Amino acid sequence: MITVTNFTKRYNDFTAVRDLSFTVAPGQILGLVGPNGAGKTTTLRTLCGIIPPSSGQLSIATHDIVKAPIAAKRSLGYIPDDPRLFDTMTVWEHLAFTAAAYRVSDFERSAEALLEAFDLTNKRDTLAHNLSRGMRQKVAIACAFLHDPTVILFDEPLTGLDPQGIRNIQQAIRERARAGAAIIISSHLLSLVEALCTHLLVLNLGECRRFGTMSEVLGDVGHTDGNSSLEAAYFTMTKDDAQGEA
Ligand SMILES: Nc1ncnc2c1ncn2[C@@H]1O[C@H](COP(=O)(O)OP(=O)(O)OP(=O)(O)O)[C@@H](O)[C@H]1O
């Protein structure tokens, strides 16, 4: 469960996110969309405790990220838009290191399964330095899944992945949701968001423009037909603010 209540984030005098409230229940996948500078990454970074909120409450699996950061982070998997790996560690060493950090005992079987699911088995002993961008992304996702988080936050999860990788990650995300994880995906890939997400939050200039189930939001703006209804709805929902951010 993810709960955000009256969240505001200011960087000095600039308000990046203003009075944002939403929840993501177990099994739900929330698509977080909005133009560049809307406040998506700021929201995800605050939810995982990288930056503090200016005001409001954010909790992960009932743990307040400010008051109980360790408990909150134990339940959390975060995949940033530019995952950083250790150049001098192999793929397997990343998984072992993550298992140690999260105190996952007997991690080997889960780690093998993740390598298999993401087509990384033959790269098990390869240094991160020698992986392609897409492979690095998949290692970061495998590490984030290893401790079986009940809350997962993705910032542009498919950057750099090939079509097979995209399919594998989509399947993995659906499986995690079916197993009861609450998931947020921030992405500009509206087709991905529409295909995967059960709920939608449209953010623009730091404010919530729409929040609800995918069909509620699309119905709200009169775009329930056709194959690219989210794309059409997105432009309707954000058109007033298209000039808002340079
Ligand atoms: N550390 C910072 N200091 C000052 N302003 C910041 C900082 N980080 C982000 N901002 C500003 O906050 C606003 C929201 O940025 P954020 O990165 O959250 O947007 P975003 O929706 O993730 O954008 P994008 O789609 O481009 O990734 C932007 O105007 C950005 O310039």
The ligand as a Gaussian input file, in Angstrom:
#p B3LYP/6-31G(d) Opt

LIG

0 1
 N       17.124000      19.640000      -6.918000
 C       16.322000      20.521000      -7.515000
 N       16.448000      21.835000      -7.270000
 C       15.612000      22.736000      -7.855000
 N       14.609000      22.408000      -8.693000
 C       14.437000      21.113000      -8.965000
 C       15.275000      20.099000      -8.400000
 N       14.857000      18.894000      -8.853000
 C       13.802000      19.141000      -9.668000
 N       13.556000      20.463000      -9.733000
 C       12.494000      21.112000     -10.494000
 O       11.256000      20.554000     -10.070000
 C       10.375000      20.415000     -11.182000
 C        9.903000      18.972000     -11.269000
 O       10.994000      18.172000     -11.661000
 P       10.861000      16.589000     -11.784000
 O       12.228000      16.048000     -12.108000
 O       10.171000      16.077000     -10.604000
 O        9.901000      16.478000     -13.066000
 P        9.462000      15.209000     -13.927000
 O        7.984000      15.239000     -14.012000
 O       10.087000      13.984000     -13.403000
 O       10.074000      15.595000     -15.341000
 P       10.645000      14.686000     -16.555000
 O        9.452000      14.156000     -17.277000
 O       11.398000      15.682000     -17.385000
 O       11.549000      13.627000     -15.983000
 C       11.138000      20.884000     -12.419000
 O       10.770000      22.251000     -12.674000
 C       12.597000      20.816000     -11.982000
 O       13.404000      21.783000     -12.636000

